[in-house]
Amino acid sequence: MNILLVSQNIALGGAQRVVINLAYYLEKFGHQVLIFSPHIDLKGVSRIAHKLNYISPNISILKKVGPSYKMLD
């Protein structure tokens, strides 16, 4: 089965580690996995992350948003 995993970024972090581990084990079970992320930084991540397949767009697809909160007194 072809599987696409989407993540806001791939770098050091808990959610990113989950995506990397999920992709790794899905590939071990014979699936073809591709990770789509606009930001990929593999410095400091586990060795298995370097064996996976990634795709990253050349343009920013994320909307830049200012602060969406206000202080309550």
Secondary structure, 3 states (H helix, E strand, C coil): CEEEEECCCECCCHHHHHHHHHHHHHHHCCCEEEEECCCECCCCCCHHHHHCCEECCCCCCCCCCCCCCCCCC
